[in-house]
Amino acid sequence: MRFSFLLLILGLLFLLAGCFESTPEVPKVPKAKPKQPTPEVVSVSPTDNGTTVSLLPKIEVRFSLSMDSNLGKELPTDGNCTGVVQLSPDGFQTCAPLIRTGSSDQQKTFQFLPAESLRRKLRYHLRITPEAKSNKGASLKSTYTTEESFPTKWTITIGASGDDLGLALHTDGQGRLLVAGASRFENNDNVSKDGFLALYDHEGDQQWMQQPGFGKLPNALALQVVDSGWRMGALLPGESGTTLALTSFSEDGVAEPSIKFTWPSAPQGSALVLDPAGNLLSSGDTRRHLRVNHRRWNQRASATLGSGISVKALALHQRSTLYAGGIVTGPLDGTPSTHTQDGFVMKLDPSGVKRWSRRLPTASRDVVTVLAANAEGVVAAGVTGGKLRVKVSSLAEALESGEGDDAFVIGFDTQGNPQWLQQFGTEADERVHAIALSDNATLAIGGSTQGAFPDQQTAGQGGAFVSLFQRDGTFLWTRQFGSSGADEVRALAFLPNGNLIATGGTSGSLDGHTHQGGLDVFVVKFDTEGKRL
């Protein structure tokens, strides 16, 4: 019995030992770190295939996450396509050096600028590589490249350390472009004054540039295409009188010696036209009389028409009809003076015989500064400080003041009957220096403004502007542009495809072009809808 009890006790102890047998340790699995979200490129600017941009465009890249604060701080400057952000015009064979200029939006958005001006009229792609990391260290999943490119502007600039100004344009049937202007260059005590003529192909690439050696700055220039090349007429001021010069250029830019003659004691002129035969017609500029100088190689003729007249503009239709416009300060063909000065338009034959005249009366100063003519009549444009009327039943109806100096455009038929009028401007002053009439009768005027036109912006001391109209006066659009300096349009021309070219002067860096000093010549292009190319 006692033995059985001991066996029972031993069995219980055995069972208890089995229950308390130690369980083998399970190896610990380390906790997985949370997966970092992968950054993505949300947007880039300039937008893909967007509007043409400056040669120094502001480039912006926006990410989905906050990025490393050092992103893009050190980018290559040797033209190689390395680094986190790359900009290339040739499939990333070469790249434009970039500089990071800032970041925003909690390090999600980064801004860059080219270290130097991009090349004109090229298309650029932007690429962001996986070197771009978030502030948590996560890399971009893959390289991001813009599908479409963005184009740089077509704009051309010409300049040296002095003052250069575009004064005349001419296009031919091949889409080639002639640009003529004035150039003043200073080197120590030496001052060089001359004109220039440059030829550009249909792509806007310069073929050649020549200076005729005038020794003076031209007040006005006129251009003409001939079988053997081109002609350039120049109106040159001087203390002894006004000089007219005619220079012929071959197709490859070789200039013949200029043919010159001077009208002794003639006042300085401001308008010039060339007729189909190569005759130069120019205007003297005085408040006492109008002088029309007519030149056919070695022949000279002049006519004096009226008193109190200052001619600012001339336009010629074929060889038979000449129009003059400007300022009149006294009575004109039976119309009395209304203020200190009024604008006027006259029709003449090339010998200077007056056919009719029209006065533009307002309560303020007015001036006709440019004219364009065709078989239907003449279009006059200029500036007024009052409010013009196409037809006035009485003089008092026109005596109403405006705000600042506004631009105006008015169309006359061949008999001098006003057909339409457009007057427009900003709260500040406008100046009108250029006009062009296309073969399909589209009309453009250009100049400068101290204000801002509707839906347009002013960038500097004064902006350049271009306005387009249908031949019946219907307004189409106005475009204002410029640099941080002063800008003005001085000449316009239509290309065969309807695009519009404008030239003039800028005292700043226009569209990212390097400002050479003083005034630089600019040449810009607009399509038919007013988009600057």
LUMBAVEX-87799 format. One line per 3 residues: number of its first residue (from 1); for each residue y, z, x of C-alpha. Coordinates in nm, 2 decimals, always signed. Layout:
NUM> Y/Z/X ~ ...
***
This chain:
1> +0.00/+0.00/+0.00 ~ +0.23/+0.10/+0.28 ~ +0.13/-0.22/+0.46
4> +0.22/-0.44/+0.16 ~ +0.56/-0.27/+0.13 ~ +0.63/-0.36/+0.50
7> +0.53/-0.72/+0.44 ~ +0.77/-0.73/+0.14 ~ +1.05/-0.59/+0.35
10> +0.99/-0.84/+0.63 ~ +0.98/-1.13/+0.38 ~ +1.31/-1.03/+0.23
13> +1.47/-1.00/+0.58 ~ +1.34/-1.35/+0.66 ~ +1.49/-1.49/+0.34
16> +1.82/-1.32/+0.41 ~ +1.83/-1.46/+0.77 ~ +1.78/-1.81/+0.63
19> +2.07/-1.77/+0.39 ~ +2.31/-1.66/+0.66 ~ +2.20/-1.93/+0.91
22> +2.52/-2.08/+1.06 ~ +2.63/-2.43/+0.93 ~ +2.69/-2.69/+1.21
25> +3.06/-2.77/+1.26 ~ +3.19/-3.10/+1.10 ~ +3.41/-3.29/+1.35
28> +3.78/-3.29/+1.25 ~ +3.93/-3.64/+1.16 ~ +4.29/-3.67/+1.28
31> +4.54/-3.74/+1.00 ~ +4.66/-4.10/+0.99 ~ +5.03/-4.15/+1.05
34> +5.22/-4.30/+0.76 ~ +5.26/-4.68/+0.80 ~ +5.62/-4.78/+0.89
37> +5.77/-5.03/+0.65 ~ +5.83/-5.37/+0.81 ~ +6.19/-5.50/+0.83
40> +6.27/-5.84/+0.69 ~ +6.57/-6.07/+0.71 ~ +6.75/-6.06/+0.38
43> +7.02/-6.31/+0.44 ~ +7.22/-6.48/+0.71 ~ +7.58/-6.62/+0.71
46> +7.69/-6.90/+0.74 ~ +7.46/-6.99/+0.45 ~ +7.19/-7.25/+0.50
49> +7.34/-7.61/+0.48 ~ +7.66/-7.46/+0.36 ~ +8.02/-7.56/+0.40
52> +8.13/-7.68/+0.74 ~ +8.23/-7.39/+0.96 ~ +8.47/-7.33/+1.25
55> +8.36/-7.37/+1.61 ~ +8.39/-6.99/+1.63 ~ +8.21/-6.89/+1.31
58> +8.15/-6.53/+1.21 ~ +7.77/-6.49/+1.21 ~ +7.62/-6.22/+1.00
61> +7.25/-6.11/+0.97 ~ +7.14/-5.86/+0.70 ~ +6.81/-5.68/+0.72
64> +6.61/-5.49/+0.45 ~ +6.60/-5.17/+0.66 ~ +6.82/-4.98/+0.89
67> +6.77/-5.13/+1.24 ~ +6.78/-5.01/+1.59 ~ +7.14/-4.94/+1.69
70> +7.09/-5.14/+2.01 ~ +6.99/-5.46/+1.83 ~ +7.17/-5.76/+1.99
73> +7.39/-5.55/+2.21 ~ +7.27/-5.74/+2.52 ~ +7.22/-6.11/+2.45
76> +7.17/-6.38/+2.72 ~ +7.47/-6.58/+2.83 ~ +7.30/-6.85/+3.03
79> +7.23/-7.09/+2.75 ~ +6.86/-7.01/+2.73 ~ +6.69/-6.94/+2.40
82> +6.59/-6.58/+2.46 ~ +6.70/-6.26/+2.29 ~ +6.68/-6.12/+1.94
85> +6.93/-6.35/+1.78 ~ +6.95/-6.72/+1.88 ~ +7.18/-7.01/+1.77
88> +7.09/-7.36/+1.86 ~ +7.20/-7.72/+1.78 ~ +6.89/-7.89/+1.93
91> +6.57/-7.72/+1.80 ~ +6.61/-7.42/+2.04 ~ +6.60/-7.63/+2.36
94> +6.94/-7.47/+2.44 ~ +7.12/-7.19/+2.27 ~ +7.49/-7.09/+2.23
97> +7.56/-6.75/+2.39 ~ +7.64/-6.49/+2.13 ~ +7.83/-6.16/+2.14
100> +7.76/-5.88/+1.89 ~ +8.09/-5.77/+1.73 ~ +7.98/-5.50/+1.49
103> +7.74/-5.35/+1.24 ~ +7.77/-5.20/+0.89 ~ +7.58/-5.09/+0.59
106> +7.39/-4.81/+0.78 ~ +7.28/-5.05/+1.05 ~ +7.14/-5.30/+0.81
109> +7.40/-5.57/+0.87 ~ +7.50/-5.70/+1.21 ~ +7.79/-5.94/+1.31
112> +7.80/-6.18/+1.60 ~ +8.04/-6.44/+1.74 ~ +7.98/-6.73/+1.98
115> +8.10/-6.64/+2.33 ~ +8.26/-6.98/+2.35 ~ +8.34/-7.25/+2.10
118> +8.05/-7.44/+1.95 ~ +8.03/-7.82/+1.97 ~ +8.20/-8.01/+1.69
121> +8.02/-8.20/+1.41 ~ +7.68/-8.06/+1.50 ~ +7.43/-7.87/+1.29
124> +7.31/-7.53/+1.41 ~ +7.00/-7.33/+1.32 ~ +6.98/-6.95/+1.35
127> +6.66/-6.77/+1.47 ~ +6.58/-6.39/+1.47 ~ +6.28/-6.29/+1.68
130> +6.03/-6.00/+1.64 ~ +6.23/-5.82/+1.91 ~ +6.44/-5.70/+1.62
133> +6.31/-5.35/+1.54 ~ +6.40/-5.10/+1.27 ~ +6.54/-4.75/+1.36
136> +6.18/-4.63/+1.32 ~ +6.04/-4.88/+1.57 ~ +5.88/-5.13/+1.33
139> +5.92/-5.49/+1.44 ~ +6.00/-5.79/+1.24 ~ +5.67/-5.93/+1.11
142> +5.74/-6.28/+1.24 ~ +6.01/-6.50/+1.38 ~ +6.28/-6.59/+1.11
145> +6.44/-6.93/+1.14 ~ +6.68/-7.08/+0.90 ~ +6.52/-7.37/+0.71
148> +6.85/-7.56/+0.68 ~ +7.12/-7.59/+0.94 ~ +7.49/-7.52/+0.90
151> +7.74/-7.79/+1.03 ~ +8.04/-7.73/+1.24 ~ +8.37/-7.90/+1.14
154> +8.46/-8.26/+1.24 ~ +8.81/-8.14/+1.35 ~ +8.96/-8.29/+1.67
157> +9.23/-8.13/+1.88 ~ +9.44/-8.29/+2.16 ~ +9.66/-8.08/+2.38
160> +9.79/-7.97/+2.72 ~ +10.02/-7.68/+2.83 ~ +10.32/-7.84/+2.66
163> +10.39/-7.96/+2.31 ~ +10.19/-8.24/+2.15 ~ +10.23/-8.37/+1.80
166> +10.04/-8.63/+1.60 ~ +10.28/-8.87/+1.43 ~ +10.09/-9.18/+1.31
169> +9.73/-9.28/+1.20 ~ +9.56/-9.61/+1.14 ~ +9.20/-9.70/+1.04
172> +9.02/-10.03/+1.06 ~ +8.73/-10.18/+0.87 ~ +8.47/-10.03/+1.11
175> +8.59/-9.68/+1.03 ~ +8.76/-9.65/+1.37 ~ +9.06/-9.43/+1.40
178> +9.39/-9.47/+1.59 ~ +9.59/-9.15/+1.65 ~ +9.94/-9.18/+1.80
181> +10.19/-8.91/+1.88 ~ +10.44/-8.74/+2.11 ~ +10.36/-8.54/+2.42
184> +10.58/-8.31/+2.63 ~ +10.43/-8.16/+2.95 ~ +10.60/-7.92/+3.19
187> +10.47/-7.86/+3.54 ~ +10.70/-7.63/+3.74 ~ +11.04/-7.81/+3.73
190> +10.90/-8.14/+3.62 ~ +10.91/-8.23/+3.25 ~ +10.72/-8.53/+3.13
193> +10.80/-8.69/+2.79 ~ +10.60/-8.97/+2.64 ~ +10.40/-9.11/+2.35
196> +10.02/-9.15/+2.34 ~ +9.76/-9.36/+2.16 ~ +9.40/-9.26/+2.13
199> +9.10/-9.45/+1.98 ~ +8.81/-9.27/+1.81 ~ +8.49/-9.43/+1.68
202> +8.36/-9.38/+1.33 ~ +8.19/-9.06/+1.44 ~ +8.51/-8.92/+1.57
205> +8.43/-8.95/+1.94 ~ +8.72/-9.05/+2.16 ~ +8.69/-9.39/+2.32
208> +9.01/-9.39/+2.52 ~ +9.36/-9.25/+2.54 ~ +9.66/-9.41/+2.69
211> +10.03/-9.33/+2.74 ~ +10.28/-9.62/+2.75 ~ +10.53/-9.45/+2.98
214> +10.83/-9.42/+2.74 ~ +11.00/-9.14/+2.93 ~ +11.12/-9.01/+2.60
217> +10.97/-8.83/+2.30 ~ +10.94/-9.07/+2.01 ~ +11.10/-8.97/+1.68
220> +10.87/-9.21/+1.49 ~ +10.57/-9.43/+1.55 ~ +10.41/-9.72/+1.37
223> +10.07/-9.87/+1.42 ~ +9.92/-10.21/+1.35 ~ +9.58/-10.39/+1.40
226> +9.60/-10.74/+1.55 ~ +9.33/-10.98/+1.66 ~ +9.34/-10.88/+2.03
229> +9.38/-10.50/+1.97 ~ +9.66/-10.29/+1.85 ~ +10.04/-10.27/+1.84
232> +10.24/-9.95/+1.86 ~ +10.61/-9.94/+1.77 ~ +10.83/-9.65/+1.87
235> +11.17/-9.52/+1.78 ~ +11.31/-9.34/+2.09 ~ +11.63/-9.13/+2.08
238> +11.88/-9.13/+2.36 ~ +12.24/-9.03/+2.45 ~ +12.34/-9.40/+2.49
241> +12.18/-9.51/+2.16 ~ +11.85/-9.56/+1.98 ~ +11.58/-9.76/+2.16
244> +11.31/-9.95/+1.99 ~ +10.99/-10.02/+2.19 ~ +10.69/-10.23/+2.11
247> +10.36/-10.19/+2.31 ~ +10.05/-10.39/+2.28 ~ +9.70/-10.25/+2.36
250> +9.38/-10.44/+2.42 ~ +9.05/-10.34/+2.25 ~ +8.96/-10.13/+2.56
253> +9.30/-9.95/+2.57 ~ +9.48/-10.15/+2.84 ~ +9.85/-10.14/+2.76
256> +10.09/-10.43/+2.83 ~ +10.44/-10.34/+2.95 ~ +10.65/-10.22/+2.65
259> +10.92/-10.45/+2.52 ~ +11.24/-10.24/+2.46 ~ +11.59/-10.28/+2.35
262> +11.86/-10.03/+2.27 ~ +12.12/-10.03/+1.99 ~ +12.43/-9.89/+2.18
265> +12.58/-9.59/+2.01 ~ +12.33/-9.61/+1.73 ~ +12.25/-9.28/+1.57
268> +11.90/-9.13/+1.62 ~ +11.66/-9.28/+1.36 ~ +11.37/-9.11/+1.19
271> +11.18/-9.39/+1.01 ~ +11.00/-9.69/+1.14 ~ +10.77/-9.96/+1.00
274> +10.60/-10.27/+1.14 ~ +10.57/-10.59/+0.93 ~ +10.26/-10.82/+0.96
277> +10.44/-11.05/+1.21 ~ +10.51/-10.76/+1.45 ~ +10.88/-10.71/+1.34
280> +11.01/-10.35/+1.38 ~ +11.23/-10.21/+1.11 ~ +11.39/-9.88/+1.17
283> +11.66/-9.66/+1.03 ~ +11.96/-9.49/+1.18 ~ +12.02/-9.13/+1.07
286> +12.38/-9.05/+0.98 ~ +12.56/-8.92/+0.68 ~ +12.81/-9.21/+0.69
289> +12.59/-9.52/+0.66 ~ +12.24/-9.67/+0.66 ~ +12.14/-9.89/+0.95
292> +11.83/-10.10/+0.92 ~ +11.74/-10.25/+1.26 ~ +11.52/-10.56/+1.24
295> +11.34/-10.68/+1.55 ~ +11.14/-11.00/+1.61 ~ +11.07/-11.00/+1.98
298> +11.41/-11.09/+2.13 ~ +11.60/-11.13/+1.81 ~ +11.81/-10.85/+1.66
301> +11.98/-10.80/+1.33 ~ +12.13/-10.51/+1.15 ~ +12.28/-10.42/+0.81
304> +12.50/-10.13/+0.70 ~ +12.45/-10.03/+0.33 ~ +12.68/-9.78/+0.16
307> +12.85/-9.46/+0.26 ~ +12.73/-9.10/+0.26 ~ +12.37/-9.21/+0.31
310> +12.11/-9.09/+0.55 ~ +11.78/-9.27/+0.56 ~ +11.47/-9.06/+0.62
313> +11.19/-9.30/+0.51 ~ +11.10/-9.67/+0.50 ~ +10.81/-9.85/+0.34
316> +10.73/-10.22/+0.35 ~ +10.51/-10.42/+0.11 ~ +10.39/-10.74/+0.28
319> +10.70/-10.91/+0.43 ~ +10.93/-10.95/+0.13 ~ +11.00/-10.60/+0.00
322> +11.15/-10.31/+0.19 ~ +11.22/-9.97/+0.04 ~ +11.44/-9.70/+0.19
325> +11.47/-9.33/+0.09 ~ +11.65/-9.02/+0.21 ~ +11.97/-8.83/+0.13
328> +12.30/-8.94/-0.04 ~ +12.60/-8.71/-0.03 ~ +12.85/-8.90/-0.24
331> +12.85/-9.16/-0.52 ~ +12.58/-9.42/-0.52 ~ +12.61/-9.74/-0.71
334> +12.80/-9.58/-1.00 ~ +12.61/-9.25/-1.01 ~ +12.83/-8.95/-0.92
337> +12.74/-8.68/-0.67 ~ +12.58/-8.37/-0.83 ~ +12.56/-8.13/-0.54
340> +12.58/-8.13/-0.16 ~ +12.30/-8.38/-0.14 ~ +12.06/-8.57/-0.36
343> +11.75/-8.77/-0.28 ~ +11.76/-9.15/-0.33 ~ +11.53/-9.46/-0.33
346> +11.65/-9.82/-0.26 ~ +11.49/-10.15/-0.28 ~ +11.60/-10.41/-0.02
349> +11.50/-10.74/+0.11 ~ +11.41/-10.74/+0.49 ~ +11.75/-10.87/+0.58
352> +11.91/-10.55/+0.43 ~ +12.04/-10.69/+0.09 ~ +12.02/-10.42/-0.17
355> +11.83/-10.50/-0.49 ~ +11.86/-10.16/-0.67 ~ +11.90/-9.79/-0.60
358> +11.79/-9.47/-0.78 ~ +11.94/-9.12/-0.74 ~ +11.73/-8.81/-0.79
361> +11.98/-8.55/-0.92 ~ +11.92/-8.18/-0.95 ~ +12.13/-7.86/-0.91
364> +12.02/-7.81/-0.55 ~ +11.95/-8.00/-0.23 ~ +11.70/-8.28/-0.25
367> +11.56/-8.52/+0.00 ~ +11.32/-8.82/+0.00 ~ +11.12/-8.79/+0.32
370> +10.83/-9.04/+0.28 ~ +10.76/-9.36/+0.10 ~ +10.45/-9.57/+0.02
373> +10.46/-9.92/-0.14 ~ +10.22/-10.17/-0.29 ~ +10.24/-10.46/-0.54
376> +10.30/-10.22/-0.83 ~ +10.61/-10.05/-0.68 ~ +10.69/-9.76/-0.46
379> +10.60/-9.39/-0.45 ~ +10.86/-9.15/-0.31 ~ +10.79/-8.79/-0.20
382> +11.00/-8.52/-0.06 ~ +11.15/-8.17/-0.13 ~ +11.37/-8.04/-0.40
385> +11.53/-7.70/-0.46 ~ +11.58/-7.78/-0.82 ~ +11.38/-7.92/-1.11
388> +11.35/-8.30/-1.13 ~ +11.31/-8.51/-1.44 ~ +11.16/-8.85/-1.47
391> +11.42/-8.96/-1.72 ~ +11.74/-8.76/-1.80 ~ +11.95/-8.83/-2.11
394> +12.24/-8.65/-1.95 ~ +12.32/-8.52/-1.60 ~ +12.33/-8.16/-1.73
397> +11.96/-8.18/-1.82 ~ +11.87/-8.21/-1.45 ~ +12.10/-7.93/-1.33
400> +11.84/-7.65/-1.33 ~ +11.75/-7.45/-1.02 ~ +11.39/-7.40/-0.90
403> +11.23/-7.13/-0.69 ~ +11.24/-7.22/-0.32 ~ +11.19/-7.57/-0.20
406> +10.92/-7.75/-0.39 ~ +10.73/-8.07/-0.31 ~ +10.77/-8.37/-0.54
409> +10.61/-8.71/-0.59 ~ +10.76/-8.98/-0.81 ~ +10.64/-9.33/-0.88
412> +10.87/-9.63/-0.95 ~ +10.78/-9.98/-1.06 ~ +10.91/-10.28/-0.88
415> +11.23/-10.28/-1.10 ~ +11.31/-9.92/-1.02 ~ +11.19/-9.77/-1.35
418> +11.04/-9.42/-1.29 ~ +10.68/-9.40/-1.42 ~ +10.57/-9.05/-1.35
421> +10.67/-8.73/-1.16 ~ +10.48/-8.44/-1.01 ~ +10.67/-8.13/-0.88
424> +10.47/-7.85/-0.73 ~ +10.48/-7.57/-0.48 ~ +10.44/-7.20/-0.40
427> +10.68/-6.91/-0.43 ~ +10.80/-7.00/-0.08 ~ +10.93/-7.33/+0.08
430> +10.74/-7.66/+0.12 ~ +10.80/-7.95/+0.35 ~ +10.66/-8.31/+0.30
433> +10.61/-8.52/+0.61 ~ +10.33/-8.76/+0.53 ~ +10.21/-9.01/+0.26
436> +9.93/-9.26/+0.23 ~ +9.82/-9.50/-0.04 ~ +9.46/-9.62/-0.04
439> +9.34/-9.97/-0.14 ~ +9.22/-9.83/-0.48 ~ +9.56/-9.67/-0.53
442> +9.47/-9.31/-0.46 ~ +9.77/-9.13/-0.32 ~ +9.79/-8.85/-0.07
445> +10.09/-8.65/+0.06 ~ +10.09/-8.38/+0.33 ~ +10.32/-8.13/+0.50
448> +10.36/-7.76/+0.54 ~ +10.42/-7.45/+0.33 ~ +10.53/-7.10/+0.39
451> +10.34/-6.97/+0.09 ~ +9.99/-7.00/-0.06 ~ +9.89/-7.26/-0.32
454> +9.67/-7.15/-0.61 ~ +9.31/-7.08/-0.49 ~ +9.42/-7.14/-0.13
457> +9.50/-6.90/+0.15 ~ +9.76/-6.89/+0.42 ~ +9.63/-6.79/+0.76
460> +9.94/-6.77/+0.99 ~ +10.31/-6.84/+1.02 ~ +10.29/-7.14/+0.79
463> +10.00/-7.35/+0.66 ~ +9.94/-7.72/+0.65 ~ +9.86/-7.88/+0.32
466> +9.73/-8.21/+0.17 ~ +9.75/-8.31/-0.20 ~ +9.57/-8.59/-0.37
469> +9.68/-8.79/-0.68 ~ +9.56/-9.08/-0.88 ~ +9.80/-9.38/-0.87
472> +9.93/-9.29/-1.22 ~ +10.04/-8.95/-1.09 ~ +9.74/-8.75/-1.22
475> +9.69/-8.45/-0.99 ~ +9.35/-8.42/-0.83 ~ +9.36/-8.14/-0.57
478> +9.55/-7.95/-0.30 ~ +9.40/-7.81/+0.02 ~ +9.57/-7.57/+0.25
481> +9.45/-7.50/+0.60 ~ +9.57/-7.37/+0.93 ~ +9.55/-7.14/+1.23
484> +9.71/-6.80/+1.30 ~ +10.02/-7.00/+1.42 ~ +10.23/-7.26/+1.25
487> +10.07/-7.59/+1.12 ~ +10.20/-7.90/+0.96 ~ +10.06/-8.24/+0.86
490> +10.27/-8.54/+0.99 ~ +10.05/-8.84/+0.91 ~ +9.77/-8.94/+0.67
493> +9.53/-9.24/+0.65 ~ +9.23/-9.33/+0.43 ~ +8.90/-9.44/+0.57
496> +8.71/-9.73/+0.42 ~ +8.47/-9.49/+0.24 ~ +8.76/-9.31/+0.07
499> +8.77/-9.00/+0.30 ~ +9.11/-8.89/+0.41 ~ +9.23/-8.82/+0.77
502> +9.53/-8.60/+0.85 ~ +9.70/-8.54/+1.18 ~ +10.00/-8.32/+1.29
505> +10.05/-8.01/+1.50 ~ +9.93/-7.66/+1.53 ~ +10.05/-7.37/+1.74
508> +9.72/-7.18/+1.72 ~ +9.35/-7.21/+1.75 ~ +9.25/-7.44/+1.46
511> +8.88/-7.42/+1.35 ~ +8.78/-7.25/+1.67 ~ +8.93/-7.51/+1.91
514> +9.09/-7.36/+2.22 ~ +9.47/-7.36/+2.19 ~ +9.61/-7.53/+2.49
517> +9.96/-7.40/+2.45 ~ +10.28/-7.49/+2.26 ~ +10.18/-7.74/+1.99
520> +9.85/-7.91/+1.99 ~ +9.76/-8.23/+1.80 ~ +9.50/-8.18/+1.53
523> +9.30/-8.44/+1.34 ~ +9.10/-8.33/+1.03 ~ +8.89/-8.50/+0.77
526> +8.85/-8.45/+0.39 ~ +8.60/-8.61/+0.16 ~ +8.71/-8.75/-0.18
529> +8.65/-8.41/-0.35 ~ +8.87/-8.23/-0.10 ~ +8.60/-8.07/+0.10
532> +8.70/-8.04/+0.47 ~ +8.44/-8.20/+0.68
***
